[in-house]
């Protein structure tokens, strides 16, 4: 890419402030990098007191990237974190609800604690963050909200009832809110990755190995086989879809569920 092309790319989201929850690792880190590459200022929210020291993002460098500790399940904490983010980087124009958790269990072994944990992080967290960000977008007359759902928000998978239910709810939230703000120049979409090569997936693979006796290679191949392309999705591929929904030219795309899954769902 030429210097001129790189410079032009960095102009596309100049002066836009994005908040990415869970944006320090995996898909979230790839999304953060993509938005930075397009010139946005990015505030990352995470549940740790400090960003991971071994992460792919440099939070020590001054500039357009900041980190805030926040429990997305607590609306008061979220309100404070968003206000702190605004003080540093200005009004929030882009919200990427990426933070999430996955847990598996047969339905009759899915207790109330597991159920509530999936709903609190995957659904309630998105709700609280949208409520904190949306008023400013409506005032500005421009906004982009991207909810990280999953192919589990579009179809069912056995042994992840609570996770599937939470992600289906995120899709419903996306569609309803998109209609509510359709005339306000605010778009709301969901990106639905298939099995993606992240730390979260590696935890799932370890669980499969522990419970089934398969080798790590067999477990990985089993998940990759669900993708017609016979591979795992890469975080950057998901980030590319998120970035596109924020860029000029995507204004008419709202209320959509975009599967990044190699053709698993059509």
C-alpha positions as CSV (number, residue, x, y, z in Angstrom):
1,X,0.0,0.0,0.0
2,X,1.4,3.4,-0.9
3,X,2.0,6.2,1.6
4,X,-0.9,8.1,0.0
5,X,-3.3,5.2,0.3
6,X,-2.3,4.6,3.9
7,X,-2.8,8.3,4.7
8,X,-6.2,8.2,3.0
9,X,-7.2,5.1,5.0
10,X,-6.4,6.8,8.2
11,X,-8.6,9.8,7.3
12,X,-11.8,7.7,7.1
13,X,-12.7,7.7,10.8
14,X,-10.7,10.8,11.8
15,X,-12.2,12.6,14.8
16,X,-14.5,9.6,15.6
17,X,-14.2,8.2,19.1
18,X,-14.9,4.5,19.4
19,X,-15.4,2.4,22.5
20,X,-14.6,-1.3,22.2
21,X,-15.6,-3.6,25.1
22,X,-13.2,-6.5,25.7
23,X,-11.0,-4.8,23.1
24,X,-7.6,-5.9,24.5
25,X,-7.5,-9.5,23.3
26,X,-8.7,-11.7,20.5
27,X,-11.4,-10.4,18.2
28,X,-11.6,-7.2,20.3
29,X,-7.9,-6.4,19.8
30,X,-8.2,-6.9,16.1
31,X,-11.2,-4.6,16.0
32,X,-9.3,-2.0,18.0
33,X,-6.4,-2.1,15.6
34,X,-8.7,-1.9,12.6
35,X,-10.4,1.2,14.0
36,X,-7.1,2.8,14.9
37,X,-5.8,2.1,11.3
38,X,-8.8,4.1,10.0
39,X,-7.9,7.1,12.2
40,X,-10.3,6.6,15.1
41,X,-9.5,7.3,18.7
42,X,-10.3,4.2,20.7
43,X,-11.2,3.6,24.4
44,X,-10.9,-0.1,25.3
45,X,-13.0,-1.3,28.3
46,X,-11.8,-4.5,30.1
47,X,-12.5,-6.2,33.3
48,X,-8.9,-6.3,34.5
49,X,-7.3,-3.4,36.4
50,X,-4.7,-3.1,33.6
51,X,-4.6,-4.3,30.0
52,X,-2.8,-7.6,29.4
53,X,1.0,-7.0,29.4
54,X,1.4,-9.6,26.7
55,X,-1.4,-8.2,24.5
56,X,-1.1,-7.0,20.9
57,X,-1.8,-3.4,21.7
58,X,0.5,-0.8,23.2
59,X,-1.4,1.1,25.8
60,X,1.7,2.8,27.1
61,X,2.2,5.0,24.1
62,X,0.5,8.4,24.2
63,X,-2.0,9.0,21.4
64,X,-5.3,7.7,20.3
65,X,-5.7,4.6,22.5
66,X,-6.8,4.3,26.1
67,X,-7.8,1.6,28.5
68,X,-10.5,1.7,31.2
69,X,-11.4,-1.0,33.7
70,X,-15.1,-1.6,33.8
71,X,-17.5,-4.3,34.8
72,X,-20.0,-4.1,31.9
73,X,-22.7,-5.8,34.0
74,X,-22.8,-2.8,36.4
75,X,-24.6,0.2,34.9
76,X,-23.2,2.7,37.4
77,X,-19.6,1.5,36.5
78,X,-20.4,1.8,32.8
79,X,-21.8,5.3,33.2
80,X,-18.6,6.4,34.9
81,X,-16.3,4.7,32.4
82,X,-18.1,6.2,29.5
83,X,-17.9,9.7,31.0
84,X,-14.2,9.3,31.7
85,X,-13.8,8.2,28.1
86,X,-15.6,11.3,26.8
87,X,-13.4,13.6,28.9
88,X,-10.3,12.2,27.2
89,X,-11.4,11.6,23.6
90,X,-14.7,13.5,23.1
91,X,-18.2,12.3,22.2
92,X,-18.6,8.6,21.5
93,X,-19.5,8.0,17.9
94,X,-18.9,4.2,17.6
95,X,-19.7,1.5,20.1
96,X,-18.5,-2.1,19.6
97,X,-20.1,-4.4,22.1
98,X,-17.4,-7.1,21.9
99,X,-17.0,-8.4,25.5
100,X,-18.5,-11.8,26.0
101,X,-18.2,-15.2,27.6
102,X,-19.0,-18.7,26.5
103,X,-19.7,-21.7,28.7
104,X,-21.0,-25.1,27.9
105,X,-23.1,-27.6,29.8
106,X,-26.0,-29.9,29.1
107,X,-29.3,-28.1,29.7
108,X,-30.2,-30.0,32.9
109,X,-26.7,-29.2,34.3
110,X,-27.1,-25.5,33.4
111,X,-27.6,-23.9,36.8
112,X,-29.0,-20.5,37.5
113,X,-25.5,-19.0,38.1
114,X,-24.3,-20.1,34.6
115,X,-27.5,-18.8,33.0
116,X,-27.2,-15.5,34.7
117,X,-23.5,-15.1,33.9
118,X,-24.2,-15.6,30.2
119,X,-27.0,-13.1,30.2
120,X,-25.1,-10.5,32.4
121,X,-22.0,-10.4,30.2
122,X,-23.4,-11.1,26.7
123,X,-26.7,-9.3,26.9
124,X,-27.0,-7.0,29.9
125,X,-23.5,-5.6,29.2
126,X,-24.5,-4.6,25.6
127,X,-27.7,-3.0,26.9
128,X,-25.9,-0.9,29.6
129,X,-23.2,0.2,27.1
130,X,-25.8,1.2,24.5
131,X,-27.8,3.2,27.0
132,X,-24.6,5.0,27.9
133,X,-23.5,5.8,24.3
134,X,-26.7,6.3,22.4
135,X,-27.8,9.7,23.8
136,X,-24.6,11.3,22.5
137,X,-25.0,9.7,19.1
138,X,-28.5,11.0,18.8
139,X,-27.4,14.5,19.8
140,X,-24.6,14.4,17.2
141,X,-26.8,13.0,14.5
142,X,-24.4,10.2,13.8
143,X,-23.5,6.9,15.4
144,X,-22.5,3.3,14.7
145,X,-23.4,0.4,17.1
146,X,-22.0,-3.0,16.4
147,X,-23.0,-5.9,18.6
148,X,-20.7,-8.9,18.5
149,X,-23.2,-11.8,18.4
150,X,-22.2,-15.2,17.1
151,X,-23.5,-17.9,14.7
152,X,-25.0,-19.1,18.0
153,X,-27.3,-16.1,17.8
154,X,-28.6,-17.4,14.4
155,X,-28.9,-21.1,15.0
156,X,-28.8,-23.6,17.8
157,X,-25.9,-25.6,19.1
158,X,-26.2,-28.4,21.6
159,X,-24.8,-28.0,25.1
160,X,-24.6,-24.2,25.0
161,X,-28.2,-23.4,25.7
162,X,-27.4,-20.3,27.9
163,X,-24.9,-19.0,25.5
164,X,-27.2,-19.5,22.5
165,X,-30.1,-17.8,24.3
166,X,-27.9,-14.8,25.2
167,X,-26.7,-14.3,21.6
168,X,-30.1,-14.8,20.1
169,X,-31.2,-12.0,22.5
170,X,-28.4,-9.8,21.3
171,X,-29.7,-10.2,17.7
172,X,-33.2,-9.3,18.8
173,X,-31.9,-6.2,20.6
174,X,-30.0,-5.3,17.4
175,X,-33.0,-5.6,15.2
176,X,-35.4,-3.7,17.4
177,X,-33.1,-0.8,18.2
178,X,-32.1,-0.5,14.5
179,X,-35.7,0.3,13.7
180,X,-36.1,2.7,16.6
181,X,-33.2,4.9,15.5
182,X,-33.4,4.3,11.7
183,X,-34.2,8.0,10.9
184,X,-31.5,9.3,13.3
185,X,-28.4,8.5,11.2
186,X,-27.5,5.8,13.8
187,X,-27.0,2.3,12.5
188,X,-27.2,-0.8,14.7
189,X,-25.8,-4.1,13.4
190,X,-24.6,-7.5,14.7
191,X,-21.5,-9.3,13.5
192,X,-21.8,-13.1,14.0
193,X,-18.5,-14.9,13.9
194,X,-18.2,-18.7,13.5
195,X,-15.5,-20.6,15.4
196,X,-12.7,-18.1,15.5
197,X,-9.1,-18.7,16.4
198,X,-8.8,-16.9,19.8
199,X,-8.0,-17.6,23.4
200,X,-11.7,-18.2,24.1
201,X,-11.8,-20.9,21.4
202,X,-8.6,-22.5,22.8
203,X,-10.4,-22.7,26.2
204,X,-13.3,-24.5,24.5
205,X,-10.9,-26.9,22.8
206,X,-9.3,-27.7,26.1
207,X,-12.8,-28.4,27.5
208,X,-13.6,-30.7,24.6
209,X,-10.3,-32.6,25.1
210,X,-10.9,-32.9,28.9
211,X,-14.5,-34.2,28.5
212,X,-14.2,-36.4,25.4
213,X,-10.7,-37.7,25.4
214,X,-10.1,-36.4,21.9
215,X,-6.7,-35.0,21.0
216,X,-6.3,-31.2,20.6
217,X,-5.8,-31.8,16.9
218,X,-9.0,-33.8,16.6
219,X,-11.0,-31.3,18.6
220,X,-9.7,-28.4,16.5
221,X,-10.5,-30.3,13.3
222,X,-14.0,-31.0,14.5
223,X,-14.8,-27.3,15.0
224,X,-13.1,-26.3,11.7
225,X,-15.2,-28.9,9.9
226,X,-18.4,-26.9,10.6
227,X,-17.1,-24.2,8.3
228,X,-17.6,-25.1,4.6
229,X,-14.1,-23.6,4.0
230,X,-12.8,-26.2,6.5
231,X,-10.9,-23.7,8.6
232,X,-11.2,-21.5,11.6
233,X,-12.1,-17.8,11.2
234,X,-9.3,-15.4,11.9
235,X,-9.9,-12.4,14.2
236,X,-8.9,-9.9,11.6
237,X,-11.6,-11.2,9.3
238,X,-14.2,-10.4,11.9
239,X,-12.6,-7.0,12.5
240,X,-12.8,-6.1,8.8
241,X,-16.6,-6.6,8.9
242,X,-16.9,-4.4,12.0
243,X,-14.7,-1.7,10.5
244,X,-16.7,-1.7,7.2
245,X,-19.9,-1.1,9.1
246,X,-18.4,2.1,10.5
247,X,-17.0,3.4,7.2
248,X,-18.6,5.7,4.7
249,X,-20.7,3.8,2.3
250,X,-22.4,1.5,4.8
251,X,-25.1,4.0,5.9
252,X,-28.0,1.9,4.5
253,X,-26.9,-1.2,6.3
254,X,-28.7,-1.4,9.6
255,X,-30.5,-4.1,11.6
256,X,-28.4,-6.8,9.9
257,X,-26.7,-9.9,11.2
258,X,-23.5,-10.4,9.2
259,X,-22.2,-13.9,9.6
260,X,-18.4,-14.2,9.3
261,X,-18.4,-18.0,9.1
262,X,-17.1,-19.3,5.8
263,X,-20.6,-20.1,4.6
264,X,-21.7,-22.1,7.7
265,X,-25.0,-20.1,7.7
266,X,-26.7,-18.6,4.6
